Structures are given as structure tokens and as C-alpha cells.
Amino acid sequence: MRGLTDRVFIVTGAAQGIGEATARRLNEEGAIVALADRNRVGIEALADELSAAGGRAIGVTLDVSSRDEWMAGVGTVLGRFGRIDGLVNNAGVTRDRSLLKMTDEDWDLVIDVNLKSAWLGCQNVIPAMTATGGSIVNLSSESRWGAFGQANYASAKAGLVGLTRTVAVEHARHNIRCNAVAPGATSTPMVEAVPAQIRQGWLDAIPLRREAEPSEIAAAIVYLLSGDASYVTGQILGVNGGSAL
């Protein structure tokens, strides 16, 4: 894809799943990747692996719900590479309960990690991109339409749609594009923890009759980061095997 070689991207939740797959794909495209995650061991191992194979990557320990840690993390990336060209707000967590059983802690954690984190990421990264432009991709979900037991997660993922469109409108003048990818069921550790009967119900509603591989979601993310998507902003790209409400 065009426009990725030697560009610097931050990917949150990079220690596993879609974040890891995105970091690997960016590395294949010649980009420099800052792997951001609370899992220090995981991101350092991935950074070492990518670097040993000729890529360029660093690990940045980051609690995405903390403004102070975002400021420190962005400072680390700028200090090392002198620029930031893009951000993937991928970090996420679930705490599923039906509405009446959901606790304040369940709600706050999921909103903080899935939605507040992306707001903080945009606030901290955009000032570094206003002179040169860049691209942001937020990870929404098919759950944004509402899902049983996921009042917190569905609200966060729907909120990311509003955040995405707002950032796109406000910062188009800086040549900063902002889009979202909304995956359907994807074979990640988060989804693999879901009971088998529920996952089977998802498959029954997917025309392609399978879950996505993380690399398939990563391909869409990297496209939106690339120069090939230079006229795409404010969009929500569903990567869901054809499922629809």
C-alpha cells in the first residue's frame, strides 16, 4: 500500500489479537510501529521479533485510560522518531452482564478502556500531526448496534462512531483523516473466551459462515492508514463477513 514506508504509527492493544496483527502488517509495509499496551512483556517480545526480522518497532507501556501515560507515551515516540503519522485506537476490554446486573465498575472500566482511551489518544497525538497530516483508525464493532449483555461495550463502540466523525470534521483542515473499522466476530483471545453456543449463534448470522482472522481486520485498518485511502475520512468500515441486522 502507498504512503506507509518509514511512517510512524502507534497501535494500542498491540500485544495480541487485532492490535498485534495490525502491527505485523504495518511492519510488512515498511512502517515504524510503536507497540502500546499494558502487557510490557508481550510488546517487548513482539518488538524484538519484528526488529530481528528487519523491521522497526518499539514497545511503549501504556494504560490507555490514563492521560498522564498517554502524554508520556507520545513523548517517548516523538523523542525516538521525531514524528507521528498515525494512530490505531484498538485497545479494548469486555465485562459482560445484563443491564440490571451490571455494576458501576463494569460500566466505568469498559467505557474508559474502549472509548475514553480513544479520546485521550486523539487529543495527545493530533498536535503532533497538524503540520504534516496523518491518519487515525478507531476500532468500533458490530456490537455498536446493541448486543445482549453488553450495554457498556455497545455504548462505547457506538460512541467511537461519534468520536470518529467529529475528529474527521474538526481536523480535515489539518489533512488528518479519521475513520473506524467495525469488525464482526473475529478469532481473538477476547472472542475465544465467549461460550461456544453463543459463538455458534454468531456464525449462523454470518453469510461467510466463519469468524474473521485478525489479519483480515488488520488489512482494512492498514488500508485506511495508507495513502490509498487519501480521500476517505469520517467513515465506518464494517468487516463482518456480510452480516447485517
Salt bridges, closest charged atoms under 4 A:
ASP6 OD1 - ARG56 NH2 2.73
GLU20 OE2 - ARG24 NH2 2.97
GLU29 OE2 - ARG25 NE 3.09
GLU44 OE2 - ARG40 NE 3.08
GLU49 OE2 - ARG24 NH1 2.81
ASP85 OD1 - ARG83 NH2 2.61
ASP106 OD2 - ARG97 NE 2.47
GLU142 OE2 - ARG144 NH1 3.15
GLU211 OE1 - ARG199 NH2 2.70
GLU216 OE2 - ARG210 NH2 2.77
ASP228 OD1 - ARG2 NE 2.78
